[in-house]
Amino acid sequence: MGTTVAKVLISYDVSAKNPEVKAALQALNYYDNFTIGTSPKVYYLPNTTLWHKSKSSDQAMADMKKVCSDLRVTLEKAVAVKADEFVGL
Protein backbone atom coordinates (compact mmCIF):
# COMPACT_ATOMS: atom_id res chain seq x y z
CA MET A 1 0.00 0.00 0.00
CA GLY A 2 1.89 3.10 1.20
CA THR A 3 5.35 1.59 1.24
CA THR A 4 7.37 4.09 -0.84
CA VAL A 5 9.84 5.86 1.41
CA ALA A 6 9.90 9.60 0.76
CA LYS A 7 8.65 12.79 2.31
CA VAL A 8 5.34 12.06 4.01
CA LEU A 9 2.72 14.42 5.43
CA ILE A 10 0.43 13.27 8.25
CA SER A 11 -2.61 15.11 9.55
CA TYR A 12 -4.60 13.86 12.51
CA ASP A 13 -7.18 14.49 15.21
CA VAL A 14 -6.82 13.00 18.68
CA SER A 15 -9.20 12.88 21.64
CA ALA A 16 -6.79 14.64 24.03
CA LYS A 17 -3.15 15.47 24.76
CA ASN A 18 -2.33 16.96 21.36
CA PRO A 19 0.80 18.74 22.69
CA GLU A 20 2.11 15.41 23.99
CA VAL A 21 1.23 13.58 20.76
CA LYS A 22 2.95 16.25 18.70
CA ALA A 23 6.05 16.23 20.94
CA ALA A 24 6.28 12.43 20.73
CA LEU A 25 6.12 12.55 16.94
CA GLN A 26 8.69 15.34 16.83
CA ALA A 27 10.97 13.12 18.92
CA LEU A 28 10.69 10.66 16.00
CA ASN A 29 11.95 13.39 13.61
CA TYR A 30 8.61 14.68 12.38
CA TYR A 31 8.51 18.42 11.71
CA ASP A 32 5.80 21.06 12.04
CA ASN A 33 7.53 23.55 9.74
CA PHE A 34 9.60 23.86 6.58
CA THR A 35 11.63 26.37 4.59
CA ILE A 36 11.77 26.86 0.84
CA GLY A 37 15.17 26.83 -0.81
CA THR A 38 17.62 29.12 0.93
CA SER A 39 14.91 31.47 2.22
CA PRO A 40 15.19 32.22 5.94
CA LYS A 41 11.37 32.32 6.21
CA VAL A 42 9.91 29.42 8.21
CA TYR A 43 6.48 28.12 7.21
CA TYR A 44 4.46 26.36 9.92
CA LEU A 45 1.96 23.62 9.14
CA PRO A 46 -1.51 23.55 10.72
CA ASN A 47 -1.50 22.50 14.38
CA THR A 48 -2.17 18.79 13.88
CA THR A 49 -0.13 18.29 10.71
CA LEU A 50 3.48 17.13 10.57
CA TRP A 51 5.88 15.84 7.96
CA HIS A 52 8.83 13.46 7.87
CA LYS A 53 11.62 13.45 5.30
CA SER A 54 12.04 9.68 4.92
CA LYS A 55 9.05 7.53 5.85
CA SER A 56 6.33 5.75 3.95
CA SER A 57 2.69 6.60 4.59
CA ASP A 58 2.30 3.17 6.25
CA GLN A 59 5.24 3.89 8.57
CA ALA A 60 3.86 7.32 9.45
CA MET A 61 0.46 5.84 10.30
CA ALA A 62 2.10 3.12 12.40
CA ASP A 63 4.08 5.79 14.29
CA MET A 64 0.88 7.76 14.87
CA LYS A 65 -0.98 4.70 16.19
CA LYS A 66 1.88 3.73 18.51
CA VAL A 67 2.22 7.24 19.93
CA CYS A 68 -1.51 7.38 20.62
CA SER A 69 -1.47 3.94 22.20
CA ASP A 70 1.52 4.83 24.39
CA LEU A 71 -0.18 8.06 25.50
CA ARG A 72 -3.56 6.33 25.91
CA VAL A 73 -5.44 8.71 23.64
CA THR A 74 -7.91 7.90 20.90
CA LEU A 75 -6.78 8.55 17.35
CA GLU A 76 -10.02 9.92 15.94
CA LYS A 77 -8.87 10.31 12.35
CA ALA A 78 -5.66 10.60 10.39
CA VAL A 79 -4.36 10.69 6.86
CA ALA A 80 -0.78 10.11 5.73
CA VAL A 81 0.25 10.91 2.17
CA LYS A 82 3.42 10.92 0.13
CA ALA A 83 4.42 14.58 -0.22
CA ASP A 84 7.50 14.90 -2.39
CA GLU A 85 6.38 18.30 -3.56
CA PHE A 86 4.24 20.77 -1.66
CA VAL A 87 3.92 24.51 -1.13
CA GLY A 88 2.57 26.42 1.84
CA LEU A 89 1.55 29.80 3.07
C-alpha angles and dihedrals in degrees: 000000000000098000102128109112112225139104108327131192120207126190122184149165121217132189095238145338097052092162090055093045091050093047091050091052091046088054085060090056099265115145133213095199143037142190129221118233112310094332114130090215114111118212117205123210122226114286098266098037125094137166137211126203099219117023135101120239088250091053092048091051091048090051090050093050093047093049091050092047092049091049092042095235129134117250099219097184139339141173127198120191138175106256110183091150127028140143130208144190 
